[in-house]
Amino acid sequence: MLDTKNRILRFVLGFFLGLFILMIFFGRRDFSCLNTYLPEGRVLESMSRKTKITSAVALPKSLENLTDTTEFRQFLKQAHIDFNKSNARQKPCGQYFVIQGQYNLTIQNCDDEVKIISIQRNK
């Protein structure tokens, strides 16, 4: 019969050996489901996958490239959605209040496009 100290040592050794083997087999992978599990992540992911981005308002100088899909994806990576100010169930397209840095945007998320409705600068 092994004493408690020896059992704990063998458990820890086996645990870390198992982790090491898993890292060898699976390596560094991007598990996007971990980032998009919550509603905010799913909505931001949905917006970033759209290929058509339009603006109903004039964009400020610092955001003038926001209608480009790659710039829009970078913008959304640091953005958060305020669901209290959003109207996600609006028909035909849900409206979301997106907060990113010094800007607040109201964005309409349709099936095939994303439309920027309004832009407000934080004070």
Disulfide bonds with the S-S distance in Angstrom:
Cys93-Cys110 2.02
